[in-house]
Amino acid sequence: MASTSIPTRTSAADETAARERLRQGLPATVDLLTQRQADRIDDKDIDAYVKLNWLEWHGGGLRLTITGRNVCAQMAPTAV
């Protein structure tokens, strides 16, 4: 009997957790891009950042988008 595989779906909670992990890691990712060390960023993370429109390919390199800048700005500590 042939086995059938059931496609797995990611739950909304899994997607939210993944997005939050990426959001928390974005400043470090930007630092790596600034230091020209994009090779140290996981390929899956790059794909996810591009899908979220936080990073974009430009002239063979990656750069932060306006949306990505806004996400970073939201994470910056505010003065009280």
C-alpha positions in Angstrom: 0.0 0.0 0.0 1.4 3.3 -1.0 1.7 5.9 1.7 0.1 9.2 1.2 1.5 12.3 2.7 -0.8 15.0 4.0 0.4 18.5 3.2 1.2 20.3 6.4 -0.1 23.8 6.9 1.5 26.3 9.0 -0.8 27.7 11.6 -1.4 31.4 12.1 0.5 31.1 15.4 3.5 29.6 13.6 3.5 32.4 11.0 3.2 35.0 13.7 6.1 33.5 15.7 8.2 33.3 12.5 7.4 36.9 11.6 8.3 38.1 15.2 11.6 36.2 15.0 12.4 37.9 11.8 11.4 41.3 13.2 13.6 40.8 16.2 16.5 39.7 14.0 16.1 42.5 11.4 18.5 45.0 13.1 21.3 42.4 13.2 20.6 41.5 9.6 20.9 45.2 8.7 24.2 45.3 10.5 25.5 42.4 8.5 24.4 44.1 5.3 26.1 47.3 6.4 29.3 45.3 7.0 29.0 43.6 3.6 28.5 40.2 5.3 25.3 39.1 3.7 26.7 35.6 3.3 26.2 35.2 7.1 22.4 35.6 6.7 20.4 32.4 6.3 19.0 32.0 2.8 15.6 31.1 4.2 15.6 34.3 6.2 16.6 36.4 3.2 13.7 34.8 1.2 11.3 35.6 4.1 12.5 39.2 4.4 12.0 39.7 0.7 8.5 38.2 0.9 7.7 40.6 3.7 9.1 43.4 1.6 11.6 44.3 4.3 14.5 43.7 2.1 14.9 43.8 -1.7 17.4 42.8 -4.3 19.0 45.7 -6.0 21.9 45.5 -8.5 22.9 42.0 -7.2 22.8 43.0 -3.6 20.3 43.3 -0.8 19.1 46.5 0.7 16.5 47.6 3.2 13.2 48.8 1.9 11.1 51.7 3.2 9.0 49.1 5.0 12.1 47.5 6.5 13.3 50.9 7.7 9.9 51.5 9.4 10.1 48.1 11.1 13.5 49.0 12.5 12.3 52.4 13.5 9.4 50.9 15.5 11.9 48.8 17.4 14.2 51.7 18.3 14.0 52.6 22.0 12.1 55.8 22.7 13.3 58.5 25.1 11.1 59.1 28.1 
